[in-house]
Amino acid sequence: MNEDDLVAAVALLLKLAELDAERPCSPARLAKQAGLPMSAVLRDLAVLDEMGLVERDAAAGTVRPSAEGRAWCAQLGQG
């Protein structure tokens, strides 16, 4: 993973934390709200998942920041 990929993934995590305050978020909703193509969202979510920063609910098709992901967002001033 290069630095640009990491920055994109963290930016997506911040957007997810913002949206998660309203309700759990689907990747499609996240893509729409972030203004990103679905392929980029899925790629970034995979990076965040590998880092343990998101939790996926396969049955509901949603994703949300993990406790560690929320801690990252809090340190960055959001979430």
N, CA, C and O atoms as a Maestro MAE file, in Angstrom:
{
 s_m_m2io_version
 :::
 2.0.0
}

f_m_ct {
 s_m_title
 :::
 protein
 m_atom[316] {
  # First column is atom index #
  i_m_mmod_type
  r_m_x_coord
  r_m_y_coord
  r_m_z_coord
  i_m_residue_number
  s_m_chain_name
  s_m_pdb_residue_name
  s_m_pdb_atom_name
  i_m_atomic_number
  :::
  1 25 0.855 -1.168 0.000 1 A "MET " " N  " 7
  2 3 0.000 0.000 0.000 1 A "MET " " CA " 6
  3 2 0.902 1.233 0.000 1 A "MET " " C  " 6
  4 15 1.866 1.314 0.762 1 A "MET " " O  " 8
  5 25 0.572 2.189 -0.868 2 A "ASN " " N  " 7
  6 3 1.371 3.409 -0.885 2 A "ASN " " CA " 6
  7 2 0.688 4.498 -0.051 2 A "ASN " " C  " 6
  8 15 -0.432 4.327 0.429 2 A "ASN " " O  " 8
  9 25 1.382 5.601 0.104 3 A "GLU " " N  " 7
  10 3 0.881 6.683 0.965 3 A "GLU " " CA " 6
  11 2 -0.440 7.253 0.458 3 A "GLU " " C  " 6
  12 15 -1.312 7.583 1.261 3 A "GLU " " O  " 8
  13 25 -0.602 7.373 -0.850 4 A "ASP " " N  " 7
  14 3 -1.854 7.897 -1.408 4 A "ASP " " CA " 6
  15 2 -3.035 6.984 -1.073 4 A "ASP " " C  " 6
  16 15 -4.128 7.460 -0.764 4 A "ASP " " O  " 8
  17 25 -2.807 5.667 -1.138 5 A "ASP " " N  " 7
  18 3 -3.873 4.722 -0.800 5 A "ASP " " CA " 6
  19 2 -4.271 4.862 0.661 5 A "ASP " " C  " 6
  20 15 -5.455 4.816 0.995 5 A "ASP " " O  " 8
  21 25 -3.287 5.033 1.526 6 A "LEU " " N  " 7
  22 3 -3.570 5.176 2.949 6 A "LEU " " CA " 6
  23 2 -4.344 6.461 3.232 6 A "LEU " " C  " 6
  24 15 -5.287 6.456 4.024 6 A "LEU " " O  " 8
  25 25 -3.954 7.548 2.595 7 A "VAL " " N  " 7
  26 3 -4.658 8.825 2.778 7 A "VAL " " CA " 6
  27 2 -6.101 8.700 2.305 7 A "VAL " " C  " 6
  28 15 -7.016 9.181 2.974 7 A "VAL " " O  " 8
  29 25 -6.310 8.062 1.166 8 A "ALA " " N  " 7
  30 3 -7.667 7.878 0.647 8 A "ALA " " CA " 6
  31 2 -8.498 7.019 1.592 8 A "ALA " " C  " 6
  32 15 -9.676 7.298 1.816 8 A "ALA " " O  " 8
  33 25 -7.890 5.983 2.143 9 A "ALA " " N  " 7
  34 3 -8.616 5.105 3.059 9 A "ALA " " CA " 6
  35 2 -8.995 5.837 4.343 9 A "ALA " " C  " 6
  36 15 -10.110 5.679 4.840 9 A "ALA " " O  " 8
  37 25 -8.082 6.630 4.880 10 A "VAL " " N  " 7
  38 3 -8.377 7.378 6.108 10 A "VAL " " CA " 6
  39 2 -9.457 8.424 5.847 10 A "VAL " " C  " 6
  40 15 -10.334 8.624 6.687 10 A "VAL " " O  " 8
  41 25 -9.407 9.091 4.701 11 A "ALA " " N  " 7
  42 3 -10.455 10.058 4.355 11 A "ALA " " CA " 6
  43 2 -11.813 9.363 4.273 11 A "ALA " " C  " 6
  44 15 -12.827 9.911 4.705 11 A "ALA " " O  " 8
  45 25 -11.822 8.159 3.719 12 A "LEU " " N  " 7
  46 3 -13.073 7.402 3.645 12 A "LEU " " CA " 6
  47 2 -13.551 7.020 5.044 12 A "LEU " " C  " 6
  48 15 -14.750 7.056 5.322 12 A "LEU " " O  " 8
  49 25 -12.626 6.656 5.919 13 A "LEU " " N  " 7
  50 3 -12.989 6.329 7.299 13 A "LEU " " CA " 6
  51 2 -13.640 7.524 7.983 13 A "LEU " " C  " 6
  52 15 -14.623 7.358 8.705 13 A "LEU " " O  " 8
  53 25 -13.117 8.708 7.771 14 A "LEU " " N  " 7
  54 3 -13.697 9.913 8.367 14 A "LEU " " CA " 6
  55 2 -15.114 10.146 7.842 14 A "LEU " " C  " 6
  56 15 -16.013 10.491 8.610 14 A "LEU " " O  " 8
  57 25 -15.312 9.961 6.547 15 A "LYS " " N  " 7
  58 3 -16.649 10.115 5.968 15 A "LYS " " CA " 6
  59 2 -17.589 9.058 6.531 15 A "LYS " " C  " 6
  60 15 -18.747 9.350 6.826 15 A "LYS " " O  " 8
  61 25 -17.099 7.835 6.681 16 A "LEU " " N  " 7
  62 3 -17.909 6.765 7.241 16 A "LEU " " CA " 6
  63 2 -18.320 7.087 8.675 16 A "LEU " " C  " 6
  64 15 -19.466 6.855 9.062 16 A "LEU " " O  " 8
  65 25 -17.392 7.617 9.458 17 A "ALA " " N  " 7
  66 3 -17.716 7.977 10.845 17 A "ALA " " CA " 6
  67 2 -18.800 9.045 10.884 17 A "ALA " " C  " 6
  68 15 -19.692 9.004 11.731 17 A "ALA " " O  " 8
  69 25 -18.720 9.988 9.975 18 A "GLU " " N  " 7
  70 3 -19.738 11.043 9.891 18 A "GLU " " CA " 6
  71 2 -21.101 10.455 9.545 18 A "GLU " " C  " 6
  72 15 -22.104 10.809 10.165 18 A "GLU " " O  " 8
  73 25 -21.147 9.565 8.565 19 A "LEU " " N  " 7
  74 3 -22.406 8.960 8.135 19 A "LEU " " CA " 6
  75 2 -22.928 7.969 9.158 19 A "LEU " " C  " 6
  76 15 -24.140 7.837 9.326 19 A "LEU " " O  " 8
  77 25 -22.031 7.267 9.847 20 A "ASP " " N  " 7
  78 3 -22.438 6.258 10.816 20 A "ASP " " CA " 6
  79 2 -23.167 6.883 11.995 20 A "ASP " " C  " 6
  80 15 -23.935 6.200 12.673 20 A "ASP " " O  " 8
  81 25 -22.945 8.152 12.249 21 A "ALA " " N  " 7
  82 3 -23.657 8.830 13.331 21 A "ALA " " CA " 6
  83 2 -25.157 8.820 13.047 21 A "ALA " " C  " 6
  84 15 -25.968 8.842 13.973 21 A "ALA " " O  " 8
  85 25 -25.524 8.787 11.768 22 A "GLU " " N  " 7
  86 3 -26.925 8.767 11.378 22 A "GLU " " CA " 6
  87 2 -27.495 7.348 11.390 22 A "GLU " " C  " 6
  88 15 -28.587 7.133 11.916 22 A "GLU " " O  " 8
  89 25 -26.780 6.380 10.822 23 A "ARG " " N  " 7
  90 3 -27.208 4.981 10.741 23 A "ARG " " CA " 6
  91 2 -26.095 4.174 10.082 23 A "ARG " " C  " 6
  92 15 -25.220 4.748 9.434 23 A "ARG " " O  " 8
  93 25 -26.115 2.853 10.235 24 A "PRO " " N  " 7
  94 3 -25.107 2.040 9.541 24 A "PRO " " CA " 6
  95 2 -25.123 2.343 8.045 24 A "PRO " " C  " 6
  96 15 -26.155 2.722 7.491 24 A "PRO " " O  " 8
  97 25 -24.008 2.179 7.420 25 A "CYS " " N  " 7
  98 3 -23.842 2.633 6.042 25 A "CYS " " CA " 6
  99 2 -23.498 1.482 5.104 25 A "CYS " " C  " 6
  100 15 -22.679 0.622 5.428 25 A "CYS " " O  " 8
  101 25 -24.127 1.480 3.954 26 A "SER " " N  " 7
  102 3 -23.765 0.516 2.918 26 A "SER " " CA " 6
  103 2 -22.619 1.100 2.095 26 A "SER " " C  " 6
  104 15 -22.471 2.321 2.031 26 A "SER " " O  " 8
  105 25 -21.815 0.258 1.471 27 A "PRO " " N  " 7
  106 3 -20.768 0.789 0.592 27 A "PRO " " CA " 6
  107 2 -21.335 1.673 -0.518 27 A "PRO " " C  " 6
  108 15 -20.702 2.654 -0.907 27 A "PRO " " O  " 8
  109 25 -22.511 1.340 -1.027 28 A "ALA " " N  " 7
  110 3 -23.118 2.156 -2.087 28 A "ALA " " CA " 6
  111 2 -23.449 3.560 -1.574 28 A "ALA " " C  " 6
  112 15 -23.186 4.552 -2.254 28 A "ALA " " O  " 8
  113 25 -24.024 3.636 -0.377 29 A "ARG " " N  " 7
  114 3 -24.344 4.947 0.206 29 A "ARG " " CA " 6
  115 2 -23.064 5.740 0.473 29 A "ARG " " C  " 6
  116 15 -22.998 6.944 0.224 29 A "ARG " " O  " 8
  117 25 -22.060 5.046 0.978 30 A "LEU " " N  " 7
  118 3 -20.785 5.702 1.246 30 A "LEU " " CA " 6
  119 2 -20.173 6.254 -0.040 30 A "LEU " " C  " 6
  120 15 -19.659 7.373 -0.053 30 A "LEU " " O  " 8
  121 25 -20.227 5.475 -1.117 31 A "ALA " " N  " 7
  122 3 -19.702 5.937 -2.406 31 A "ALA " " CA " 6
  123 2 -20.445 7.186 -2.875 31 A "ALA " " C  " 6
  124 15 -19.829 8.147 -3.336 31 A "ALA " " O  " 8
  125 25 -21.764 7.164 -2.755 32 A "LYS " " N  " 7
  126 3 -22.572 8.312 -3.190 32 A "LYS " " CA " 6
  127 2 -22.252 9.550 -2.356 32 A "LYS " " C  " 6
  128 15 -22.038 10.632 -2.903 32 A "LYS " " O  " 8
  129 25 -22.219 9.391 -1.031 33 A "GLN " " N  " 7
  130 3 -21.984 10.533 -0.146 33 A "GLN " " CA " 6
  131 2 -20.552 11.071 -0.255 33 A "GLN " " C  " 6
  132 15 -20.321 12.271 -0.106 33 A "GLN " " O  " 8
  133 25 -19.602 10.178 -0.516 34 A "ALA " " N  " 7
  134 3 -18.205 10.603 -0.634 34 A "ALA " " CA " 6
  135 2 -17.872 11.082 -2.045 34 A "ALA " " C  " 6
  136 15 -16.816 11.673 -2.272 34 A "ALA " " O  " 8
  137 25 -18.781 10.822 -2.997 35 A "GLY " " N  " 7
  138 3 -18.537 11.219 -4.378 35 A "GLY " " CA " 6
  139 2 -17.422 10.418 -5.032 35 A "GLY " " C  " 6
  140 15 -16.649 10.942 -5.835 35 A "GLY " " O  " 8
  141 25 -17.351 9.133 -4.674 36 A "LEU " " N  " 7
  142 3 -16.297 8.255 -5.190 36 A "LEU " " CA " 6
  143 2 -16.913 7.091 -5.952 36 A "LEU " " C  " 6
  144 15 -18.046 6.691 -5.684 36 A "LEU " " O  " 8
  145 25 -16.153 6.545 -6.912 37 A "PRO " " N  " 7
  146 3 -16.643 5.349 -7.585 37 A "PRO " " CA " 6
  147 2 -16.670 4.168 -6.604 37 A "PRO " " C  " 6
  148 15 -15.859 4.091 -5.681 37 A "PRO " " O  " 8
  149 25 -17.607 3.266 -6.822 38 A "MET " " N  " 7
  150 3 -17.748 2.110 -5.946 38 A "MET " " CA " 6
  151 2 -16.443 1.314 -5.866 38 A "MET " " C  " 6
  152 15 -16.098 0.812 -4.796 38 A "MET " " O  " 8
  153 25 -15.723 1.191 -6.962 39 A "SER " " N  " 7
  154 3 -14.472 0.427 -6.945 39 A "SER " " CA " 6
  155 2 -13.467 1.032 -5.964 39 A "SER " " C  " 6
  156 15 -12.767 0.299 -5.266 39 A "SER " " O  " 8
  157 25 -13.393 2.353 -5.908 40 A "ALA " " N  " 7
  158 3 -12.478 3.016 -4.975 40 A "ALA " " CA " 6
  159 2 -12.918 2.797 -3.531 40 A "ALA " " C  " 6
  160 15 -12.087 2.565 -2.653 40 A "ALA " " O  " 8
  161 25 -14.220 2.869 -3.288 41 A "VAL " " N  " 7
  162 3 -14.747 2.657 -1.938 41 A "VAL " " CA " 6
  163 2 -14.462 1.235 -1.482 41 A "VAL " " C  " 6
  164 15 -14.011 1.025 -0.355 41 A "VAL " " O  " 8
  165 25 -14.717 0.263 -2.334 42 A "LEU " " N  " 7
  166 3 -14.479 -1.130 -1.959 42 A "LEU " " CA " 6
  167 2 -12.998 -1.383 -1.705 42 A "LEU " " C  " 6
  168 15 -12.647 -2.106 -0.772 42 A "LEU " " O  " 8
  169 25 -12.136 -0.803 -2.514 43 A "ARG " " N  " 7
  170 3 -10.691 -0.945 -2.326 43 A "ARG " " CA " 6
  171 2 -10.262 -0.332 -0.993 43 A "ARG " " C  " 6
  172 15 -9.507 -0.939 -0.235 43 A "ARG " " O  " 8
  173 25 -10.756 0.886 -0.717 44 A "ASP " " N  " 7
  174 3 -10.395 1.561 0.530 44 A "ASP " " CA " 6
  175 2 -10.965 0.843 1.749 44 A "ASP " " C  " 6
  176 15 -10.309 0.767 2.787 44 A "ASP " " O  " 8
  177 25 -12.179 0.317 1.629 45 A "LEU " " N  " 7
  178 3 -12.756 -0.445 2.738 45 A "LEU " " CA " 6
  179 2 -11.938 -1.701 3.017 45 A "LEU " " C  " 6
  180 15 -11.786 -2.095 4.173 45 A "LEU " " O  " 8
  181 25 -11.412 -2.330 1.975 46 A "ALA " " N  " 7
  182 3 -10.568 -3.512 2.163 46 A "ALA " " CA " 6
  183 2 -9.312 -3.143 2.947 46 A "ALA " " C  " 6
  184 15 -8.884 -3.890 3.827 46 A "ALA " " O  " 8
  185 25 -8.724 -1.996 2.631 47 A "VAL " " N  " 7
  186 3 -7.535 -1.522 3.356 47 A "VAL " " CA " 6
  187 2 -7.897 -1.261 4.814 47 A "VAL " " C  " 6
  188 15 -7.182 -1.688 5.721 47 A "VAL " " O  " 8
  189 25 -8.996 -0.565 5.036 48 A "LEU " " N  " 7
  190 3 -9.428 -0.258 6.403 48 A "LEU " " CA " 6
  191 2 -9.763 -1.533 7.180 48 A "LEU " " C  " 6
  192 15 -9.495 -1.622 8.378 48 A "LEU " " O  " 8
  193 25 -10.343 -2.508 6.503 49 A "ASP " " N  " 7
  194 3 -10.673 -3.779 7.135 49 A "ASP " " CA " 6
  195 2 -9.394 -4.511 7.551 49 A "ASP " " C  " 6
  196 15 -9.318 -5.048 8.656 49 A "ASP " " O  " 8
  197 25 -8.406 -4.535 6.684 50 A "GLU " " N  " 7
  198 3 -7.126 -5.168 7.001 50 A "GLU " " CA " 6
  199 2 -6.459 -4.504 8.199 50 A "GLU " " C  " 6
  200 15 -5.764 -5.162 8.974 50 A "GLU " " O  " 8
  201 25 -6.670 -3.204 8.349 51 A "MET " " N  " 7
  202 3 -6.071 -2.456 9.455 51 A "MET " " CA " 6
  203 2 -6.905 -2.560 10.733 51 A "MET " " C  " 6
  204 15 -6.494 -2.076 11.788 51 A "MET " " O  " 8
  205 25 -8.075 -3.193 10.635 52 A "GLY " " N  " 7
  206 3 -8.944 -3.337 11.800 52 A "GLY " " CA " 6
  207 2 -9.703 -2.069 12.154 52 A "GLY " " C  " 6
  208 15 -10.121 -1.894 13.299 52 A "GLY " " O  " 8
  209 25 -9.886 -1.183 11.181 53 A "LEU " " N  " 7
  210 3 -10.523 0.107 11.446 53 A "LEU " " CA " 6
  211 2 -12.004 0.134 11.107 53 A "LEU " " C  " 6
  212 15 -12.688 1.105 11.429 53 A "LEU " " O  " 8
  213 25 -12.519 -0.917 10.461 54 A "VAL " " N  " 7
  214 3 -13.942 -0.993 10.162 54 A "VAL " " CA " 6
  215 2 -14.472 -2.371 10.531 54 A "VAL " " C  " 6
  216 15 -13.724 -3.346 10.607 54 A "VAL " " O  " 8
  217 25 -15.777 -2.425 10.757 55 A "GLU " " N  " 7
  218 3 -16.490 -3.676 11.000 55 A "GLU " " CA " 6
  219 2 -17.534 -3.829 9.907 55 A "GLU " " C  " 6
  220 15 -18.268 -2.890 9.599 55 A "GLU " " O  " 8
  221 25 -17.593 -5.004 9.330 56 A "ARG " " N  " 7
  222 3 -18.577 -5.279 8.286 56 A "ARG " " CA " 6
  223 2 -19.666 -6.187 8.827 56 A "ARG " " C  " 6
  224 15 -19.391 -7.130 9.568 56 A "ARG " " O  " 8
  225 25 -20.895 -5.898 8.454 57 A "ASP " " N  " 7
  226 3 -22.020 -6.770 8.757 57 A "ASP " " CA " 6
  227 2 -22.481 -7.339 7.425 57 A "ASP " " C  " 6
  228 15 -23.268 -6.720 6.708 57 A "ASP " " O  " 8
  229 25 -21.984 -8.518 7.106 58 A "ALA " " N  " 7
  230 3 -22.266 -9.121 5.799 58 A "ALA " " CA " 6
  231 2 -23.759 -9.364 5.603 58 A "ALA " " C  " 6
  232 15 -24.276 -9.185 4.500 58 A "ALA " " O  " 8
  233 25 -24.456 -9.769 6.663 59 A "ALA " " N  " 7
  234 3 -25.886 -10.048 6.552 59 A "ALA " " CA " 6
  235 2 -26.678 -8.796 6.180 59 A "ALA " " C  " 6
  236 15 -27.593 -8.857 5.359 59 A "ALA " " O  " 8
  237 25 -26.325 -7.664 6.786 60 A "ALA " " N  " 7
  238 3 -27.030 -6.406 6.520 60 A "ALA " " CA " 6
  239 2 -26.418 -5.640 5.354 60 A "ALA " " C  " 6
  240 15 -27.044 -4.725 4.818 60 A "ALA " " O  " 8
  241 25 -25.199 -6.006 4.956 61 A "GLY " " N  " 7
  242 3 -24.528 -5.297 3.870 61 A "GLY " " CA " 6
  243 2 -24.059 -3.918 4.266 61 A "GLY " " C  " 6
  244 15 -23.999 -3.010 3.437 61 A "GLY " " O  " 8
  245 25 -23.720 -3.757 5.555 62 A "THR " " N  " 7
  246 3 -23.286 -2.444 6.035 62 A "THR " " CA " 6
  247 2 -21.874 -2.511 6.603 62 A "THR " " C  " 6
  248 15 -21.320 -3.581 6.855 62 A "THR " " O  " 8
  249 25 -21.335 -1.349 6.788 63 A "VAL " " N  " 7
  250 3 -19.999 -1.201 7.348 63 A "VAL " " CA " 6
  251 2 -20.030 -0.016 8.302 63 A "VAL " " C  " 6
  252 15 -20.787 0.935 8.108 63 A "VAL " " O  " 8
  253 25 -19.188 -0.088 9.345 64 A "ARG " " N  " 7
  254 3 -19.098 1.021 10.299 64 A "ARG " " CA " 6
  255 2 -17.695 1.033 10.883 64 A "ARG " " C  " 6
  256 15 -17.004 0.015 10.849 64 A "ARG " " O  " 8
  257 25 -17.267 2.166 11.416 65 A "PRO " " N  " 7
  258 3 -15.942 2.199 12.044 65 A "PRO " " CA " 6
  259 2 -15.908 1.257 13.247 65 A "PRO " " C  " 6
  260 15 -16.882 1.157 13.993 65 A "PRO " " O  " 8
  261 25 -14.789 0.573 13.429 66 A "SER " " N  " 7
  262 3 -14.586 -0.251 14.624 66 A "SER " " CA " 6
  263 2 -14.251 0.681 15.785 66 A "SER " " C  " 6
  264 15 -14.137 1.893 15.599 66 A "SER " " O  " 8
  265 25 -14.094 0.123 16.970 67 A "ALA " " N  " 7
  266 3 -13.693 0.944 18.118 67 A "ALA " " CA " 6
  267 2 -12.359 1.634 17.837 67 A "ALA " " C  " 6
  268 15 -12.168 2.805 18.167 67 A "ALA " " O  " 8
  269 25 -11.445 0.887 17.224 68 A "GLU " " N  " 7
  270 3 -10.145 1.490 16.886 68 A "GLU " " CA " 6
  271 2 -10.307 2.573 15.812 68 A "GLU " " C  " 6
  272 15 -9.637 3.605 15.851 68 A "GLU " " O  " 8
  273 25 -11.200 2.322 14.860 69 A "GLY " " N  " 7
  274 3 -11.466 3.323 13.821 69 A "GLY " " CA " 6
  275 2 -12.056 4.599 14.399 69 A "GLY " " C  " 6
  276 15 -11.703 5.702 13.981 69 A "GLY " " O  " 8
  277 25 -12.955 4.442 15.363 70 A "ARG " " N  " 7
  278 3 -13.535 5.612 16.031 70 A "ARG " " CA " 6
  279 2 -12.455 6.372 16.806 70 A "ARG " " C  " 6
  280 15 -12.460 7.603 16.841 70 A "ARG " " O  " 8
  281 25 -11.541 5.643 17.420 71 A "ALA " " N  " 7
  282 3 -10.446 6.290 18.150 71 A "ALA " " CA " 6
  283 2 -9.569 7.101 17.198 71 A "ALA " " C  " 6
  284 15 -9.147 8.210 17.523 71 A "ALA " " O  " 8
  285 25 -9.301 6.536 16.021 72 A "TRP " " N  " 7
  286 3 -8.527 7.281 15.019 72 A "TRP " " CA " 6
  287 2 -9.252 8.568 14.636 72 A "TRP " " C  " 6
  288 15 -8.646 9.638 14.569 72 A "TRP " " O  " 8
  289 25 -10.551 8.450 14.386 73 A "CYS " " N  " 7
  290 3 -11.330 9.627 13.991 73 A "CYS " " CA " 6
  291 2 -11.324 10.674 15.106 73 A "CYS " " C  " 6
  292 15 -11.205 11.869 14.833 73 A "CYS " " O  " 8
  293 25 -11.452 10.237 16.347 74 A "ALA " " N  " 7
  294 3 -11.435 11.167 17.478 74 A "ALA " " CA " 6
  295 2 -10.096 11.881 17.557 74 A "ALA " " C  " 6
  296 15 -10.045 13.080 17.832 74 A "ALA " " O  " 8
  297 25 -9.010 11.151 17.318 75 A "GLN " " N  " 7
  298 3 -7.688 11.779 17.338 75 A "GLN " " CA " 6
  299 2 -7.524 12.788 16.214 75 A "GLN " " C  " 6
  300 15 -6.793 13.770 16.345 75 A "GLN " " O  " 8
  301 25 -8.215 12.534 15.105 76 A "LEU " " N  " 7
  302 3 -8.140 13.450 13.971 76 A "LEU " " CA " 6
  303 2 -9.171 14.567 14.064 76 A "LEU " " C  " 6
  304 15 -9.241 15.433 13.192 76 A "LEU " " O  " 8
  305 25 -9.973 14.541 15.133 77 A "GLY " " N  " 7
  306 3 -10.911 15.628 15.369 77 A "GLY " " CA " 6
  307 2 -12.309 15.428 14.849 77 A "GLY " " C  " 6
  308 15 -13.094 16.376 14.809 77 A "GLY " " O  " 8
  309 25 -12.648 14.190 14.439 78 A "GLN " " N  " 7
  310 3 -13.998 13.894 13.957 78 A "GLN " " CA " 6
  311 2 -14.466 12.604 14.580 78 A "GLN " " C  " 6
  312 15 -13.671 11.775 15.023 78 A "GLN " " O  " 8
  313 25 -15.794 12.451 14.606 79 A "GLY " " N  " 7
  314 3 -16.363 11.167 15.006 79 A "GLY " " CA " 6
  315 2 -16.623 11.015 16.458 79 A "GLY " " C  " 6
  316 15 -17.101 9.967 16.892 79 A "GLY " " O  " 8
  :::
 }
 m_bond[315] {
  # First column is bond index #
  i_m_from
  i_m_to
  i_m_order
  :::
  1 1 2 1
  2 2 3 1
  3 3 4 2
  4 3 5 1
  5 5 6 1
  6 6 7 1
  7 7 8 2
  8 7 9 1
  9 9 10 1
  10 10 11 1
  11 11 12 2
  12 11 13 1
  13 13 14 1
  14 14 15 1
  15 15 16 2
  16 15 17 1
  17 17 18 1
  18 18 19 1
  19 19 20 2
  20 19 21 1
  21 21 22 1
  22 22 23 1
  23 23 24 2
  24 23 25 1
  25 25 26 1
  26 26 27 1
  27 27 28 2
  28 27 29 1
  29 29 30 1
  30 30 31 1
  31 31 32 2
  32 31 33 1
  33 33 34 1
  34 34 35 1
  35 35 36 2
  36 35 37 1
  37 37 38 1
  38 38 39 1
  39 39 40 2
  40 39 41 1
  41 41 42 1
  42 42 43 1
  43 43 44 2
  44 43 45 1
  45 45 46 1
  46 46 47 1
  47 47 48 2
  48 47 49 1
  49 49 50 1
  50 50 51 1
  51 51 52 2
  52 51 53 1
  53 53 54 1
  54 54 55 1
  55 55 56 2
  56 55 57 1
  57 57 58 1
  58 58 59 1
  59 59 60 2
  60 59 61 1
  61 61 62 1
  62 62 63 1
  63 63 64 2
  64 63 65 1
  65 65 66 1
  66 66 67 1
  67 67 68 2
  68 67 69 1
  69 69 70 1
  70 70 71 1
  71 71 72 2
  72 71 73 1
  73 73 74 1
  74 74 75 1
  75 75 76 2
  76 75 77 1
  77 77 78 1
  78 78 79 1
  79 79 80 2
  80 79 81 1
  81 81 82 1
  82 82 83 1
  83 83 84 2
  84 83 85 1
  85 85 86 1
  86 86 87 1
  87 87 88 2
  88 87 89 1
  89 89 90 1
  90 90 91 1
  91 91 92 2
  92 91 93 1
  93 93 94 1
  94 94 95 1
  95 95 96 2
  96 95 97 1
  97 97 98 1
  98 98 99 1
  99 99 100 2
  100 99 101 1
  101 101 102 1
  102 102 103 1
  103 103 104 2
  104 103 105 1
  105 105 106 1
  106 106 107 1
  107 107 108 2
  108 107 109 1
  109 109 110 1
  110 110 111 1
  111 111 112 2
  112 111 113 1
  113 113 114 1
  114 114 115 1
  115 115 116 2
  116 115 117 1
  117 117 118 1
  118 118 119 1
  119 119 120 2
  120 119 121 1
  121 121 122 1
  122 122 123 1
  123 123 124 2
  124 123 125 1
  125 125 126 1
  126 126 127 1
  127 127 128 2
  128 127 129 1
  129 129 130 1
  130 130 131 1
  131 131 132 2
  132 131 133 1
  133 133 134 1
  134 134 135 1
  135 135 136 2
  136 135 137 1
  137 137 138 1
  138 138 139 1
  139 139 140 2
  140 139 141 1
  141 141 142 1
  142 142 143 1
  143 143 144 2
  144 143 145 1
  145 145 146 1
  146 146 147 1
  147 147 148 2
  148 147 149 1
  149 149 150 1
  150 150 151 1
  151 151 152 2
  152 151 153 1
  153 153 154 1
  154 154 155 1
  155 155 156 2
  156 155 157 1
  157 157 158 1
  158 158 159 1
  159 159 160 2
  160 159 161 1
  161 161 162 1
  162 162 163 1
  163 163 164 2
  164 163 165 1
  165 165 166 1
  166 166 167 1
  167 167 168 2
  168 167 169 1
  169 169 170 1
  170 170 171 1
  171 171 172 2
  172 171 173 1
  173 173 174 1
  174 174 175 1
  175 175 176 2
  176 175 177 1
  177 177 178 1
  178 178 179 1
  179 179 180 2
  180 179 181 1
  181 181 182 1
  182 182 183 1
  183 183 184 2
  184 183 185 1
  185 185 186 1
  186 186 187 1
  187 187 188 2
  188 187 189 1
  189 189 190 1
  190 190 191 1
  191 191 192 2
  192 191 193 1
  193 193 194 1
  194 194 195 1
  195 195 196 2
  196 195 197 1
  197 197 198 1
  198 198 199 1
  199 199 200 2
  200 199 201 1
  201 201 202 1
  202 202 203 1
  203 203 204 2
  204 203 205 1
  205 205 206 1
  206 206 207 1
  207 207 208 2
  208 207 209 1
  209 209 210 1
  210 210 211 1
  211 211 212 2
  212 211 213 1
  213 213 214 1
  214 214 215 1
  215 215 216 2
  216 215 217 1
  217 217 218 1
  218 218 219 1
  219 219 220 2
  220 219 221 1
  221 221 222 1
  222 222 223 1
  223 223 224 2
  224 223 225 1
  225 225 226 1
  226 226 227 1
  227 227 228 2
  228 227 229 1
  229 229 230 1
  230 230 231 1
  231 231 232 2
  232 231 233 1
  233 233 234 1
  234 234 235 1
  235 235 236 2
  236 235 237 1
  237 237 238 1
  238 238 239 1
  239 239 240 2
  240 239 241 1
  241 241 242 1
  242 242 243 1
  243 243 244 2
  244 243 245 1
  245 245 246 1
  246 246 247 1
  247 247 248 2
  248 247 249 1
  249 249 250 1
  250 250 251 1
  251 251 252 2
  252 251 253 1
  253 253 254 1
  254 254 255 1
  255 255 256 2
  256 255 257 1
  257 257 258 1
  258 258 259 1
  259 259 260 2
  260 259 261 1
  261 261 262 1
  262 262 263 1
  263 263 264 2
  264 263 265 1
  265 265 266 1
  266 266 267 1
  267 267 268 2
  268 267 269 1
  269 269 270 1
  270 270 271 1
  271 271 272 2
  272 271 273 1
  273 273 274 1
  274 274 275 1
  275 275 276 2
  276 275 277 1
  277 277 278 1
  278 278 279 1
  279 279 280 2
  280 279 281 1
  281 281 282 1
  282 282 283 1
  283 283 284 2
  284 283 285 1
  285 285 286 1
  286 286 287 1
  287 287 288 2
  288 287 289 1
  289 289 290 1
  290 290 291 1
  291 291 292 2
  292 291 293 1
  293 293 294 1
  294 294 295 1
  295 295 296 2
  296 295 297 1
  297 297 298 1
  298 298 299 1
  299 299 300 2
  300 299 301 1
  301 301 302 1
  302 302 303 1
  303 303 304 2
  304 303 305 1
  305 305 306 1
  306 306 307 1
  307 307 308 2
  308 307 309 1
  309 309 310 1
  310 310 311 1
  311 311 312 2
  312 311 313 1
  313 313 314 1
  314 314 315 1
  315 315 316 2
  :::
 }
}
